[in-house]
Amino acid sequence: MIPDWKVEYYYRDKPDEPFPPYRVLEPDEARQFRASLLARLGLALEANDKEIAYALRDSCSVLLPGHAKSPEFDILGVLQNLGPRADEFVLAWSIHWEELNEATAIARSDLARVFEYVWYPSSDDLFVFSEDAQSFVWIDHGGYCFRST
């Protein structure tokens, strides 16, 4: 789930613009997402979130163009690596502020609109997944972007 304090920063800067809708996965969805992700990564069902995060990082070996700290950063371009459907929901997760079963479902275009409030340089590693958990991108805390292989 996107932490409340991140949403509060958004409203501090944009008091007249509503934060886009998002939701935490329902328990059944979270179980299915976790199972799909573990299968994709070749991990045992008992894997903890830290082990999953390390496996995700190891699976993201393709460096993408662009840098998240740059004013010209194109997050929609990075998210295109998840597949062609621009209207789909994506699942965002950061081990720094939530457990995997609290991953956030948000429309791809909405995540792009509030990206600077969701990801913070030097502290957040953000993983963004396709709905089926078969492809994902990682925006690391240094601003580098990688996609799954």
C-alpha positions in Angstrom: 0.0 0.0 0.0 1.3 3.5 -0.8 2.1 5.0 2.6 -0.2 7.8 3.8 2.7 10.2 4.2 3.5 9.9 0.5 -0.1 10.8 -0.4 0.1 13.7 2.1 3.2 15.1 0.3 1.2 15.0 -3.0 -1.7 16.9 -1.5 0.7 19.5 0.0 2.0 20.2 -3.5 -1.3 19.7 -5.4 -4.2 20.5 -3.0 -6.7 20.8 -5.8 -5.8 17.6 -7.7 -7.1 14.3 -6.3 -4.6 11.5 -5.8 -5.5 8.7 -8.3 -7.4 5.7 -7.1 -5.4 2.7 -6.0 -6.0 -0.3 -3.8 -4.3 -3.0 -1.9 -4.7 -6.5 -3.3 -7.5 -8.6 -1.7 -6.1 -11.6 0.2 -7.0 -14.1 -2.6 -5.4 -11.8 -5.2 -2.3 -11.4 -3.0 -1.9 -15.2 -2.6 -2.3 -15.7 -6.3 0.1 -12.9 -7.2 2.7 -14.3 -4.7 2.3 -17.8 -6.0 2.8 -16.6 -9.6 5.8 -14.5 -8.7 7.4 -17.3 -6.7 6.9 -19.7 -9.6 8.3 -17.1 -12.0 11.4 -16.6 -9.8 11.8 -20.3 -9.0 11.5 -19.8 -5.3 9.9 -22.0 -2.7 6.5 -21.1 -1.2 8.2 -20.4 2.1 10.4 -17.6 0.7 10.2 -14.4 2.7 9.9 -10.9 1.3 13.6 -10.2 1.6 14.5 -13.4 -0.4 11.9 -12.4 -3.0 13.4 -8.8 -3.3 16.9 -10.3 -3.8 15.6 -12.7 -6.5 13.7 -9.9 -8.2 16.9 -7.8 -8.3 18.9 -10.7 -9.7 16.2 -11.2 -12.4 16.4 -7.6 -13.6 19.6 -7.7 -15.6 18.7 -5.4 -18.5 19.5 -1.7 -17.8 16.9 0.6 -19.4 17.6 4.0 -20.8 16.8 7.0 -18.7 17.4 7.8 -15.1 14.6 8.4 -12.5 16.3 11.4 -11.0 16.4 13.2 -14.4 13.8 15.8 -15.1 13.3 14.2 -18.5 12.6 10.8 -17.1 9.9 8.9 -18.9 8.3 6.5 -16.5 5.6 5.5 -19.1 8.5 4.5 -21.4 9.9 2.3 -18.6 6.5 0.8 -17.9 6.1 -0.1 -21.6 8.5 -3.0 -20.7 5.6 -4.6 -18.9 3.7 -5.1 -22.1 1.7 -3.1 -24.6 -1.6 -2.5 -22.7 -1.3 1.0 -21.4 -4.7 0.9 -19.7 -3.9 -2.1 -17.5 -3.4 -2.0 -13.8 0.1 -2.6 -12.6 1.2 -3.8 -9.1 3.7 -1.7 -7.3 5.7 -2.9 -4.3 8.6 -1.6 -2.3 10.2 -3.7 0.4 11.0 -0.5 2.2 7.4 0.3 3.1 5.2 -2.7 2.7 4.9 -6.5 2.7 4.4 -8.2 -0.6 0.9 -9.1 0.3 0.2 -5.4 0.5 1.2 -4.6 -3.1 -0.7 -1.7 -4.6 -2.8 -2.1 -7.7 -2.9 1.1 -9.7 -3.5 2.1 -13.3 -0.3 2.4 -15.2 -1.1 6.0 -16.3 -2.0 7.0 -12.7 1.3 5.6 -11.4 3.1 7.6 -14.0 1.2 10.7 -12.9 2.2 10.4 -9.3 5.5 8.6 -9.7 7.6 11.4 -8.1 5.5 11.0 -5.0 5.6 7.2 -4.9 9.3 6.6 -5.6 11.9 8.6 -3.7 15.6 8.7 -4.7 18.2 7.3 -2.3 15.7 5.4 -0.2 13.1 3.5 -2.3 13.5 0.5 -4.5 10.3 0.2 -6.4 9.2 -3.0 -8.3 6.4 -2.6 -10.8 4.8 -5.8 -12.1 2.4 -6.7 -14.9 -0.9 -8.1 -13.6 0.2 -11.7 -14.2 3.6 -11.1 -12.5 5.5 -12.4 -15.5 7.3 -9.2 -16.3 8.5 -6.5 -14.0 10.7 -3.5 -13.8 12.8 -2.3 -10.9 13.6 1.4 -10.3 16.4 1.2 -7.8 17.1 3.8 -5.1 19.9 5.3 -7.2 17.4 6.0 -10.1 18.6 3.3 -12.4 15.9 1.2 -14.1 16.0 -2.4 -15.0 13.6 -4.9 -16.6 13.2 -8.6 -16.0 14.8 -11.1 -18.3 
